[in-house]
Structures are given as C-alpha cells and as structure tokens.
C-alpha cells in the first residue's frame, strides 16, 4: 500500500505554496494527519486563492495580529462579494481555511465573515 503523497493531490499553486513556505508546510502536515488529507489539500488550495486575491505571502499573513488579519480577510471577502463570482458558501469555506491556517500559527480570528445570504 502506497503512503499518501502531497505531490499527486495538491494543485500546482498549492504545491508551490507547500514547497516554498515552511508556514504552509507545517500547517498542511499537521492538518493532514489530524484531519483528512483531502481536506488539507483543499484548504491549501483555498489559502492559495485567498493569498493571490489579497496579494500577500503566508509569511506576511502570520506576522499580523488578530485585528489586522481580520481586516485583511474582511476586505478580501467584501471585494469577492462585489465581484459576484463565488457563492456565499464558497466564501465561507475559504474564510474557514484561512482561519485554520492563522489559528495554527497562534492568531485567533473570532469575528464572523461579513457575508450575507443572497436572496
């Protein structure tokens, strides 16, 4: 039985984050052990999407305090809502992936996303 390999399950941009940033590698390795490896892969891909959208690196994100991180997340979520390209559910999922990454690095974002259900 072959052991799980991140190389075959991460998207290209998630693989680049994994290989280039120790912050992401440590989070992914623990998350895939404690939770599901598939969920860990999805979360790294969502983190890559978030970081690309706000123009930051993982290192810059983990250097923030809780209030700063929330402000960046809030601005990103509001901009994504304005664009209208994603469902509210997808934005919540990405929000939770970023919160998980931050929590792993000792940054607790307790605020809820500023998203309202579309009617």
Secondary structure, 3 states (H helix, E strand, C coil): CCCCCHHHCCCHHHHHHHHHCHHHHHHHHHHHHHCCHHHHHHHHHHHHHHHHHHCCCHHHHHCCCHHHHHHHHHHHHHHHHHHCCCCHHHHHHHHHHHHHHHHHCCCCCCCCCCCCCCC
